[in-house]
Amino acid sequence: MIKRIVKLTFREEEVAAFLQIFETSKEAIRSFPGCEHLELWQSRQNPNVFFTYSLWVGEEALDIYRQSPLFQNTWRQTKALFADKPEAWSLDQISQ
């Protein structure tokens, strides 16, 4: 399994737009082949900062998702709202 955490920082006026994008796309992402889990956390210190936490069956599944129209469309909409460059961490494969 691949654990992935992505930090997303949005312009204050764009937080509601991001939450709408996430709400409309989360079930499709969660049901994408290879995605085992997806959730969103909002920072307590900065309401413009969010973290996505996802589990993928492997790097290949994550790569297939990144090349999919679902990701491309969601990414295109989301990146227009950023206040800062996203930060991503993928942990090594973990045993089940």
C-alpha positions in Angstrom: 0.0 0.0 0.0 1.1 3.6 -0.7 0.1 6.2 1.9 -0.1 9.6 0.4 -0.5 13.0 2.1 -0.8 16.2 0.1 -0.8 19.7 1.6 -3.0 22.2 -0.3 -3.0 25.9 0.4 -5.7 28.0 -1.1 -6.3 31.7 -1.4 -8.9 32.6 1.3 -11.5 33.6 -1.2 -11.2 30.2 -3.0 -11.7 27.8 -0.1 -15.4 27.4 -0.8 -14.7 26.7 -4.4 -12.2 24.0 -3.5 -14.6 22.4 -1.0 -17.2 22.2 -3.8 -14.7 20.6 -6.2 -13.8 18.0 -3.5 -17.4 17.3 -2.6 -18.3 16.6 -6.3 -15.3 14.5 -7.0 -14.5 12.6 -3.8 -16.8 9.6 -4.5 -15.4 9.1 -8.0 -11.8 9.3 -6.7 -12.7 6.9 -3.8 -14.1 4.4 -6.3 -11.2 4.7 -8.8 -9.5 1.3 -9.2 -6.6 1.1 -6.8 -7.8 3.8 -4.4 -8.5 2.2 -1.0 -9.1 5.4 1.0 -9.4 9.2 0.6 -10.2 11.8 3.2 -9.7 15.5 3.7 -8.5 17.4 6.8 -8.6 21.2 7.3 -5.8 22.8 9.3 -6.8 24.1 12.7 -4.1 26.8 12.6 -4.8 28.0 9.0 -8.3 27.5 7.5 -6.9 28.0 4.0 -4.7 24.8 4.4 -6.1 21.3 3.7 -4.5 17.9 3.7 -5.7 15.0 1.6 -4.8 11.5 2.9 -5.1 8.6 0.5 -4.2 4.9 0.4 -3.4 3.3 -3.0 -2.8 -0.4 -3.7 0.5 0.5 -5.3 2.5 3.1 -7.2 1.1 1.8 -10.5 -2.5 2.5 -9.4 -1.5 6.0 -8.3 0.2 6.6 -11.7 -2.9 5.4 -13.6 -5.1 7.7 -11.6 -2.7 10.7 -12.3 -3.0 10.0 -16.0 -6.8 9.7 -15.9 -9.3 12.3 -17.1 -10.8 12.4 -13.6 -7.5 13.6 -12.1 -6.7 15.9 -15.1 -10.1 17.6 -14.7 -10.0 17.9 -10.9 -6.4 19.1 -11.0 -7.1 21.7 -13.6 -9.9 23.1 -11.5 -8.1 22.9 -8.2 -4.7 24.3 -9.2 -6.3 27.6 -10.3 -7.2 28.2 -6.6 -3.8 27.7 -5.0 -2.1 30.3 -2.9 1.0 28.2 -2.7 2.6 25.2 -4.4 1.2 21.8 -3.1 3.5 19.6 -1.0 3.1 15.8 -1.3 4.6 12.9 0.6 4.3 9.3 -0.3 5.4 6.8 2.3 7.1 3.5 1.3 4.9 0.5 0.8 3.5 -0.7 4.0 2.5 -4.3 5.0 -1.1 -5.0 5.5 
